[in-house]
């Protein structure tokens, strides 16, 4: 479950987008990338579409929202690449992140 950087400055990211398999995550990666920001996309599998967008600066795999370890994975990625903004790909992400807010 490593992070796959792209490009020479791939260590710096501005946002973490969850649910990389969703169309909304792909749209978010494109919008942030076009605005000059560098998104890190998190998906449950390597074939998640937003992981492979040309606007994705770095990619990571990890548990889906609600699955054990999801909030911990977000925390680990934020610690490695933060400070950054978490951009939920779907509304389902809000509850697990809210529940873990103090730990994050």
Secondary structure by P-SEA (a helix, b strand, c coil): cbbbbcccccccccbbbcccccaaaaaaaaaaaaacbbbbbbcccccccccccccccbbbbbbcccccaaaaaaaaaaaacccbbbbbccccaaaaaaaacccc
